[in-house]
Amino acid sequence: MLLERIQEALAQDARQRQAQADTSLVLSRYAHLTPREQEVMALVIAGKSNKEI
């Protein structure tokens, strides 16, 4: 039972670390976009179509 709890905690920690790494990667890539690319990305996220953009 204790071993199971430890394994669950380690698995949760691994998931959290991976999520943090993924977030850092996305933020890093976003920072390298041009202002226009950032604008287009925001419009795509807002649900705008290519024609609207």
MOHUNOR-V584868 format. One record per backbone hydrogen bond with DSSP energy under -1.0 kcal/mol. NH is the residue of the N-H (numbers start at 1). CO is the residue of the C=O. E is the energy in kcal/mol with one decimal. If there is no record, write none. Layout:
# MOHUNOR-V584868
nh=NH co=CO e=E
nh=NH co=CO e=E
This chain:
# MOHUNOR-V584868
nh=5 co=1 e=-1.9
nh=6 co=2 e=-2.4
nh=7 co=3 e=-2.5
nh=8 co=4 e=-2.5
nh=9 co=5 e=-2.5
nh=10 co=6 e=-2.5
nh=11 co=7 e=-2.4
nh=12 co=8 e=-2.5
nh=13 co=9 e=-2.4
nh=14 co=10 e=-2.2
nh=15 co=11 e=-2.2
nh=16 co=12 e=-2.4
nh=17 co=13 e=-2.6
nh=18 co=14 e=-2.2
nh=19 co=15 e=-2.5
nh=20 co=16 e=-2.3
nh=21 co=17 e=-2.3
nh=22 co=18 e=-2.7
nh=23 co=19 e=-2.4
nh=24 co=20 e=-2.3
nh=25 co=21 e=-2.2
nh=26 co=22 e=-2.3
nh=27 co=23 e=-2.5
nh=28 co=24 e=-2.2
nh=29 co=25 e=-2.5
nh=30 co=26 e=-2.7
nh=31 co=27 e=-2.1
nh=33 co=30 e=-1.7
nh=38 co=34 e=-2.4
nh=39 co=35 e=-2.1
nh=40 co=36 e=-2.7
nh=41 co=37 e=-2.5
nh=42 co=38 e=-2.2
nh=43 co=39 e=-2.0
nh=44 co=40 e=-2.6
nh=45 co=41 e=-2.7
nh=46 co=42 e=-1.7
nh=47 co=44 e=-1.7
nh=48 co=43 e=-2.5
nh=53 co=49 e=-2.0
